[in-house]
Amino acid sequence: MNQPDASALTEPAYALAPELLLTDQGPRPDHVVAVQDGKIVEVGPLQTYVERHPHRRVSRLPGSVIVPGFVDAHIHLAHVFGKSLIGGEPAQIWRRIWGPIEHGLDVEGCYLSAKWVFLEALRGGYTTLVNYSANSREKNEAVIAAAEETGVRLVNSTGIDNKSGPDAGRRVFDTDLGYKEEAIRKLEEHIEHCAAHPRVYPSLICGSFYAVSPKIIGELAQYCASRGVVFQMHSNEHFPEVHECILKFGKRPIELWQEHGVLGPKTLLHHAALTTEREIEYLRSTQTAVSYNPVASQWKGNAVAPALAYVERGVRLGLGSDSTRTDAFRALDAAESCQRIAYGMRIIDFSCGAGWTWVDVATRGSADACGLGGITGSLKPGLAADFLVLDMVAPEMMPSWDFEWELVRYYNRDQIQLVVVDGKPIMQAGRPVGWDDRKFIVDNAPRAAKYVDTAGIQRLHGPSGKHRDLRRD
């Protein structure tokens, strides 16, 4: 792989001229991105930059393209150790596998799982992640320590632990008021805690109507909006949730949230896979954000969100992994292919977003959805210098005809030459800068396995070899 010299990126100010630069207006050849003190200060044609700044050094990167760092709009950091245990499993794995693993993690386990995910994510082209968790302050201290050690940007959350099942939150609180007071107390503490960490941003989660009344959920969402904090919640993900909501309240989830003031610019709903035209309009008119999680749809068997309809209707949309695989390139591929199979094929739509749509959703769109649109997600002046340097000279990408289609369908994590956050290289050629990832993995793999072994998970399908043996019989 063509490997650029990263020494220039260690300076407080530098300018890079790749063969191609991916801007909000599309890929541009012969362009420069200039960085100073971790922020992008100039983007434009190379010739214009040289004429304007004749004495400044420009580092040429032939055969390379610079793209914004990808943003994972929905992940559960605590789920990473499950890996292929979910293979072949029927839906609702969160009750039987993910939930038990997460609830079994102590402070050390939270640190270990977070650092593990951050390593995977950076190797997969993600520079920013949005965590969904009800972690305590002590557990969040461990998560934030892992974020700082790896250099990733993180929207981190707190909230009331909902365990699983209807009314689970009432195991802890006798009244909605107690739930609300504790959630606000935890949020305020979390806001103060995150303020000391420049690349970490606070968020509050809520376990939907399973945990507390819609009225209190609305009040918490509005409180978050008043504090400028993102409010996260799963919604309209699968049949049991939608059906339970209808039985309990006579409304579908997003209809219920609209009635109680949950929706709004600071609300991020995860999945929204089962939505009516009315619900889509509620999302659009309230500027509520949604995370589209196509790999989760592939692996768990739930519905595919109408993501292309969201884009065309003006719903704010980001791309999430939902703890499937933290590989941005395969997420791009899944984003387009799920829309093609679920919606495009039946109406003979061969475009399905024309490639660039999913690149935009995974960068600018995800950053906007999680409240960081003014900080990251694009290569433009004033934003953080969070970007990837990718190798363009490989048989999979040559000859190049349409870069954004190629990024969606052909690029892979092994094309990543550099991962840069706040202007500093934190990954080079798939390895972190400044710490030994191999030693970390080898030393901690037994501990990771122990957390799973003691979690009390319930696996229904069993290992693949078991089914191979049955077929042979």
C-alpha positions as CSV (number, residue, x, y, z in Angstrom):
1,M,0.0,0.0,0.0
2,N,1.2,3.5,-0.8
3,Q,2.0,5.0,2.6
4,P,2.2,8.8,2.9
5,D,4.7,10.5,5.2
6,A,2.8,11.5,8.4
7,S,5.5,13.7,9.8
8,A,4.0,16.9,8.4
9,L,0.8,16.2,10.5
10,T,2.7,16.5,13.7
11,E,3.2,20.2,13.2
12,P,0.6,22.8,14.6
13,A,-0.1,24.0,11.0
14,Y,0.1,22.1,7.8
15,A,-1.5,21.8,4.3
16,L,-2.2,18.6,2.4
17,A,-2.8,18.2,-1.3
18,P,-4.1,14.7,-2.0
19,E,-5.0,13.5,-5.5
20,L,-8.7,13.9,-4.5
21,L,-10.5,15.7,-1.7
22,L,-14.1,14.9,-0.7
23,T,-15.9,18.1,0.0
24,D,-19.6,18.7,0.7
25,Q,-20.0,19.4,-3.0
26,G,-18.4,16.1,-4.0
27,P,-14.9,14.9,-4.8
28,R,-12.4,17.6,-6.0
29,P,-9.0,17.0,-7.7
30,D,-6.1,19.3,-7.1
31,H,-7.4,20.8,-3.8
32,V,-5.8,21.6,-0.5
33,V,-7.0,21.2,3.1
34,A,-5.1,23.4,5.5
35,V,-5.1,22.7,9.2
36,Q,-4.0,24.8,12.2
37,D,-4.2,23.9,15.8
38,G,-6.5,20.9,15.1
39,K,-9.0,22.8,13.0
40,I,-9.5,23.1,9.3
41,V,-8.7,26.7,8.3
42,E,-8.9,26.6,4.5
43,V,-10.2,24.3,1.7
44,G,-9.8,25.1,-2.0
45,P,-8.0,24.7,-5.2
46,L,-4.3,24.0,-4.9
47,Q,-3.2,26.6,-7.4
48,T,-5.2,29.3,-5.6
49,Y,-3.7,28.3,-2.2
50,V,-0.1,28.4,-3.5
51,E,-0.6,31.8,-5.1
52,R,-2.1,33.1,-1.8
53,H,0.5,31.5,0.4
54,P,3.7,31.2,-1.7
55,H,6.0,30.6,1.3
56,R,3.9,27.9,3.0
57,R,4.8,24.2,2.5
58,V,2.2,22.0,0.9
59,S,2.6,18.2,1.4
60,R,1.6,16.4,-1.7
61,L,-0.2,13.0,-1.4
62,P,-0.2,11.4,-4.8
63,G,-2.4,8.4,-5.1
64,S,-4.3,9.3,-2.0
65,V,-7.8,10.7,-1.3
66,I,-8.8,12.6,1.9
67,V,-12.4,12.1,3.1
68,P,-14.1,13.2,6.3
69,G,-13.9,10.8,9.3
70,F,-17.1,8.7,9.5
71,V,-19.5,9.1,12.4
72,D,-21.2,6.0,13.9
73,A,-24.6,7.5,15.0
74,H,-25.6,4.5,17.2
75,I,-23.5,2.0,19.1
76,H,-23.5,0.1,22.4
77,L,-20.0,0.0,23.6
78,A,-20.7,-2.8,26.1
79,H,-21.8,-5.3,23.4
80,V,-18.4,-5.8,21.7
81,F,-17.4,-9.1,23.3
82,G,-20.5,-11.0,22.0
83,K,-19.2,-11.1,18.4
84,S,-20.5,-14.1,16.5
85,L,-22.6,-15.4,19.4
86,I,-25.5,-13.6,17.7
87,G,-25.0,-15.6,14.4
88,G,-28.1,-17.4,13.5
89,E,-30.0,-16.0,16.4
90,P,-33.7,-15.0,16.2
91,A,-34.6,-11.4,16.8
92,Q,-34.7,-9.8,20.3
93,I,-31.1,-10.7,20.9
94,W,-30.9,-7.7,23.2
95,R,-32.9,-9.5,25.8
96,R,-31.0,-12.8,25.7
97,I,-27.4,-11.8,24.7
98,W,-26.6,-8.1,24.6
99,G,-28.5,-7.1,27.8
100,P,-26.9,-9.8,30.0
101,I,-23.4,-9.0,28.7
102,E,-23.8,-5.2,29.3
103,H,-25.3,-5.7,32.8
104,G,-22.5,-8.0,33.7
105,L,-19.7,-5.5,33.1
106,D,-18.0,-3.8,36.0
107,V,-16.0,-0.7,35.8
108,E,-13.0,-2.5,34.4
109,G,-15.2,-4.3,31.9
110,C,-16.6,-1.0,30.7
111,Y,-13.1,0.4,30.2
112,L,-12.0,-2.8,28.4
113,S,-15.0,-3.0,26.1
114,A,-14.9,0.7,25.2
115,K,-11.2,0.6,24.3
116,W,-11.8,-2.5,22.3
117,V,-14.6,-0.9,20.3
118,F,-12.6,2.3,19.8
119,L,-9.8,0.3,18.3
120,E,-12.1,-1.5,16.0
121,A,-13.9,1.7,15.0
122,L,-10.7,3.6,14.2
123,R,-9.5,0.7,12.1
124,G,-12.9,0.9,10.3
125,G,-12.7,4.6,9.5
126,Y,-14.9,6.0,12.3
127,T,-13.5,9.0,14.1
128,T,-16.7,9.7,16.1
129,L,-19.1,7.4,17.9
130,V,-22.5,7.9,19.6
131,N,-22.7,5.6,22.6
132,Y,-26.1,4.4,24.0
133,S,-25.8,3.4,27.6
134,A,-27.2,4.1,31.1
135,N,-23.7,4.1,32.6
136,S,-23.0,5.4,36.1
137,R,-20.4,8.1,36.7
138,E,-17.8,5.5,37.6
139,K,-18.4,3.5,34.5
140,N,-18.4,6.6,32.3
141,E,-15.1,7.6,33.8
142,A,-13.7,4.3,32.5
143,V,-15.3,4.8,29.1
144,I,-13.9,8.4,28.8
145,A,-10.4,7.2,29.9
146,A,-10.5,4.7,27.0
147,A,-11.7,7.5,24.6
148,E,-8.8,9.7,25.6
149,E,-6.2,7.0,25.3
150,T,-7.3,6.1,21.8
151,G,-8.1,9.7,20.6
152,V,-11.6,9.0,19.3
153,R,-14.4,11.6,19.5
154,L,-17.4,10.4,21.6
155,V,-21.0,11.4,22.3
156,N,-21.4,9.5,25.6
157,S,-24.5,8.9,27.5
158,T,-26.1,8.3,30.9
159,G,-29.6,7.4,32.1
160,I,-31.6,5.1,34.2
161,D,-30.9,1.4,33.7
162,N,-34.0,-0.2,32.2
163,K,-32.9,-3.8,32.3
164,S,-35.5,-5.5,29.9
165,G,-39.2,-6.0,29.5
166,P,-42.3,-3.9,30.2
167,D,-42.2,-1.6,33.2
168,A,-38.7,-2.7,34.2
169,G,-37.8,0.8,35.3
170,R,-40.4,0.6,38.1
171,R,-38.2,-2.1,39.7
172,V,-36.0,0.9,40.8
173,F,-38.6,3.7,41.2
174,D,-42.1,3.6,42.6
175,T,-43.1,6.8,40.8
176,D,-42.4,8.6,37.5
177,L,-41.3,11.6,39.5
178,G,-38.5,9.6,41.1
179,Y,-37.4,8.4,37.7
180,K,-37.4,11.9,36.3
181,E,-35.5,13.4,39.3
182,E,-32.8,10.7,39.2
183,A,-32.4,11.0,35.4
184,I,-31.9,14.8,35.6
185,R,-29.5,14.5,38.5
186,K,-27.4,12.0,36.6
187,L,-27.5,14.1,33.5
188,E,-26.3,17.3,35.3
189,E,-23.5,15.3,36.8
190,H,-22.7,13.9,33.4
191,I,-22.7,17.3,31.7
192,E,-20.2,18.6,34.3
193,H,-18.1,15.4,33.9
194,C,-17.9,15.6,30.1
195,A,-17.0,19.4,30.2
196,A,-13.5,18.5,31.4
197,H,-12.9,16.3,28.2
198,P,-12.7,18.3,25.0
199,R,-13.7,15.4,22.7
200,V,-16.5,14.0,24.8
201,Y,-20.1,15.3,24.7
202,P,-23.0,14.4,27.1
203,S,-26.2,12.7,26.2
204,L,-29.2,11.2,28.0
205,I,-30.9,7.9,27.1
206,C,-34.4,6.6,28.0
207,G,-35.7,3.1,27.8
208,S,-38.9,4.1,26.0
209,F,-42.4,3.5,27.4
210,Y,-41.1,0.3,29.0
211,A,-39.3,2.3,31.7
212,V,-41.6,5.3,32.4
213,S,-44.7,7.2,31.2
214,P,-44.7,9.1,27.9
215,K,-45.4,12.3,29.9
216,I,-42.1,12.0,31.8
217,I,-40.3,11.0,28.6
218,G,-41.5,14.2,27.0
219,E,-40.4,16.2,30.0
220,L,-36.9,14.6,29.9
221,A,-36.6,15.3,26.2
222,Q,-37.6,18.9,26.7
223,Y,-35.1,19.3,29.6
224,C,-32.3,17.9,27.4
225,A,-33.3,20.4,24.6
226,S,-33.1,23.3,27.2
227,R,-29.6,22.1,28.1
228,G,-28.4,21.7,24.5
229,V,-28.0,17.9,25.1
230,V,-29.0,15.1,22.7
231,F,-31.8,12.8,24.0
232,Q,-31.5,9.3,22.7
233,M,-34.2,6.6,22.5
234,H,-34.9,3.4,20.4
235,S,-38.2,3.7,18.6
236,N,-40.2,1.8,16.0
237,E,-37.5,-0.8,15.7
238,H,-39.4,-4.1,15.7
239,F,-42.9,-5.6,15.9
240,P,-43.1,-6.3,19.6
241,E,-42.4,-2.7,20.5
242,V,-44.9,-1.2,18.0
243,H,-47.5,-3.7,19.0
244,E,-47.0,-3.2,22.7
245,C,-47.3,0.6,22.3
246,I,-50.6,0.2,20.4
247,L,-52.0,-2.1,23.0
248,K,-50.9,0.1,25.9
249,F,-51.6,3.6,24.5
250,G,-53.7,3.2,21.3
251,K,-50.9,4.8,19.3
252,R,-47.7,3.9,17.4
253,P,-44.5,5.0,19.2
254,I,-43.7,8.1,17.1
255,E,-47.3,9.2,17.2
256,L,-47.0,8.9,21.0
257,W,-43.8,10.9,21.1
258,Q,-45.4,13.6,19.0
259,E,-48.3,13.9,21.4
260,H,-46.0,14.2,24.5
261,G,-43.4,16.6,23.1
262,V,-40.6,14.1,22.8
263,L,-39.7,14.9,19.2
264,G,-37.5,17.8,18.3
265,P,-34.0,18.9,17.0
266,K,-32.2,17.5,20.1
267,T,-33.9,14.1,19.9
268,L,-32.2,11.2,18.2
269,L,-34.4,8.1,17.6
270,H,-32.6,4.9,16.8
271,H,-33.8,2.6,14.0
272,A,-37.3,4.0,13.1
273,A,-37.6,1.0,10.8
274,L,-41.4,0.6,11.0
275,T,-42.9,4.0,10.3
276,T,-46.1,5.3,8.6
277,E,-46.3,8.3,6.3
278,R,-47.8,10.2,9.3
279,E,-44.8,9.3,11.5
280,I,-42.3,10.3,8.8
281,E,-44.0,13.7,8.6
282,Y,-43.8,14.1,12.4
283,L,-40.1,13.4,12.2
284,R,-39.6,15.9,9.3
285,S,-41.7,18.7,10.8
286,T,-40.1,18.5,14.2
287,Q,-36.5,18.2,12.9
288,T,-36.1,15.0,14.9
289,A,-33.0,13.0,13.9
290,V,-32.9,9.3,13.1
291,S,-30.1,6.7,13.0
292,Y,-30.3,4.2,10.1
293,N,-28.8,0.8,11.1
294,P,-28.8,-1.4,8.0
295,V,-26.4,-4.1,9.2
296,A,-28.6,-4.6,12.3
297,S,-31.5,-5.1,9.9
298,Q,-29.5,-7.7,8.0
299,W,-28.3,-9.6,11.1
300,K,-31.3,-9.3,13.4
301,G,-34.1,-9.8,10.9
302,N,-36.1,-6.7,11.8
303,A,-37.4,-4.3,9.2
304,V,-35.2,-2.1,7.0
305,A,-35.9,1.6,7.7
306,P,-37.1,3.7,4.7
307,A,-33.9,5.6,4.8
308,L,-34.1,6.9,1.2
309,A,-37.6,8.2,1.9
310,Y,-36.2,9.9,5.0
311,V,-33.6,11.7,2.9
312,E,-36.0,12.7,0.2
313,R,-38.5,14.0,2.7
314,G,-35.9,16.0,4.6
315,V,-35.7,13.9,7.8
316,R,-32.3,14.4,9.5
317,L,-30.5,11.0,9.1
318,G,-27.3,9.4,10.3
319,L,-25.8,6.0,9.8
320,G,-25.3,3.7,12.8
321,S,-23.8,0.2,13.4
322,D,-25.8,-0.8,16.4
323,S,-22.9,-2.9,17.7
324,T,-22.8,-5.2,14.6
325,R,-19.4,-4.4,13.1
326,T,-17.6,-1.1,13.5
327,D,-16.5,-0.9,9.8
328,A,-17.7,2.2,8.1
329,F,-17.1,0.9,4.6
330,R,-19.2,-2.2,5.0
331,A,-21.9,0.0,6.6
332,L,-21.9,2.2,3.5
333,D,-22.4,-0.9,1.4
334,A,-25.2,-2.2,3.6
335,A,-26.9,1.2,3.6
336,E,-27.2,1.2,-0.2
337,S,-27.9,-2.5,-0.6
338,C,-30.6,-2.7,2.0
339,Q,-32.5,0.1,0.3
340,R,-32.0,-1.5,-3.0
341,I,-33.4,-4.9,-1.9
342,A,-36.2,-3.7,0.4
343,Y,-37.4,-0.8,-1.7
344,G,-35.5,-0.2,-5.0
345,M,-35.9,-3.5,-6.7
346,R,-39.7,-3.6,-6.5
347,I,-40.0,-0.2,-8.3
348,I,-37.0,-0.7,-10.5
349,D,-35.0,2.1,-8.9
350,F,-31.4,1.4,-10.0
351,S,-30.0,4.5,-8.3
352,C,-31.1,4.1,-4.7
353,G,-29.4,7.2,-3.5
354,A,-26.7,7.4,-6.3
355,G,-23.9,6.4,-4.0
356,W,-23.1,9.9,-2.6
357,T,-26.3,9.9,-0.5
358,W,-24.9,7.2,1.8
359,V,-21.5,8.8,2.0
360,D,-23.2,12.1,3.1
361,V,-25.4,10.3,5.6
362,A,-22.4,8.5,7.2
363,T,-20.4,11.8,7.6
364,R,-22.2,15.1,7.6
365,G,-25.6,13.5,8.3
366,S,-24.5,11.5,11.3
367,A,-22.6,14.4,12.8
368,D,-25.7,16.6,12.5
369,A,-27.9,13.8,13.9
370,C,-25.8,13.6,17.1
371,G,-25.5,17.3,17.6
372,L,-22.0,17.7,16.3
373,G,-22.7,19.2,12.9
374,G,-20.8,22.4,13.9
375,I,-17.8,20.3,15.0
376,T,-17.1,17.4,12.7
377,G,-18.5,15.5,9.7
378,S,-17.3,17.7,6.8
379,L,-14.1,19.1,5.4
380,K,-14.7,22.8,5.7
381,P,-13.2,25.7,7.5
382,G,-14.0,26.0,11.2
383,L,-14.6,22.3,11.8
384,A,-12.3,19.9,13.6
385,A,-9.7,18.3,11.3
386,D,-11.1,14.8,11.6
387,F,-10.4,12.9,8.4
388,L,-9.1,9.8,6.7
389,V,-6.3,9.4,4.1
390,L,-7.2,6.6,1.8
391,D,-5.0,4.8,-0.8
392,M,-6.6,5.1,-4.3
393,V,-4.0,3.0,-6.1
394,A,-5.3,-0.6,-5.8
395,P,-6.9,-2.9,-8.4
396,E,-10.3,-2.7,-6.6
397,M,-10.4,1.1,-7.2
398,M,-8.7,1.4,-10.6
399,P,-9.6,2.6,-13.1
400,S,-11.6,5.2,-11.2
401,W,-14.8,6.5,-12.7
402,D,-17.1,7.6,-9.9
403,F,-15.4,8.0,-6.5
404,E,-18.5,8.1,-4.3
405,W,-19.9,5.0,-5.9
406,E,-16.5,3.3,-5.5
407,L,-16.4,4.4,-1.8
408,V,-19.8,2.8,-1.2
409,R,-19.0,-0.5,-3.0
410,Y,-15.3,-1.1,-3.3
411,Y,-13.2,0.6,-0.6
412,N,-12.3,-1.3,2.5
413,R,-10.5,-0.6,5.8
414,D,-7.2,-1.8,4.4
415,Q,-7.2,1.3,2.2
416,I,-6.9,3.5,5.3
417,Q,-3.4,5.0,5.4
418,L,-4.1,7.5,8.2
419,V,-6.8,8.3,10.7
420,V,-6.7,11.9,11.9
421,V,-8.6,13.5,14.8
422,D,-8.2,17.1,15.8
423,G,-5.4,17.3,13.2
424,K,-3.3,14.6,14.8
425,P,-2.7,11.1,13.3
426,I,-4.0,8.5,15.7
427,M,-3.9,5.5,13.4
428,Q,-1.4,4.7,10.6
429,A,-1.7,1.6,8.3
430,G,-4.2,0.0,10.6
431,R,-2.2,0.4,13.8
432,P,-2.7,3.0,16.6
433,V,0.0,5.6,17.1
434,G,1.6,5.6,20.5
435,W,0.3,2.3,22.0
436,D,0.5,-1.4,21.3
437,D,-2.8,-2.7,20.1
438,R,-1.6,-6.3,19.7
439,K,-0.5,-6.5,23.3
440,F,-3.8,-5.0,24.4
441,I,-5.8,-7.6,22.6
442,V,-3.7,-10.6,23.6
443,D,-3.4,-9.6,27.2
444,N,-7.2,-8.9,27.6
445,A,-8.8,-11.6,25.4
446,P,-9.2,-14.0,28.3
447,R,-10.9,-11.3,30.4
448,A,-13.2,-10.4,27.6
449,A,-14.2,-14.1,27.3
450,K,-14.8,-14.3,31.0
451,Y,-17.3,-11.4,30.9
452,V,-19.3,-13.3,28.3
453,D,-19.0,-16.7,30.1
454,T,-20.4,-15.2,33.4
455,A,-23.1,-13.1,31.8
456,G,-25.8,-15.7,31.8
457,I,-26.7,-15.3,28.1
458,Q,-29.3,-17.5,26.4
459,R,-28.3,-18.6,23.0
460,L,-31.0,-20.4,21.0
461,H,-29.3,-21.3,17.7
462,G,-26.0,-22.6,19.0
463,P,-22.7,-22.8,17.2
464,S,-22.6,-23.3,13.4
465,G,-20.8,-26.6,13.6
466,K,-23.8,-28.1,15.4
467,H,-26.0,-27.4,12.4
468,R,-23.4,-28.7,10.0
469,D,-23.4,-32.0,11.8
470,L,-27.2,-32.2,11.7
471,R,-27.2,-31.7,8.0
472,R,-24.7,-34.5,7.4
473,D,-26.9,-36.9,9.3
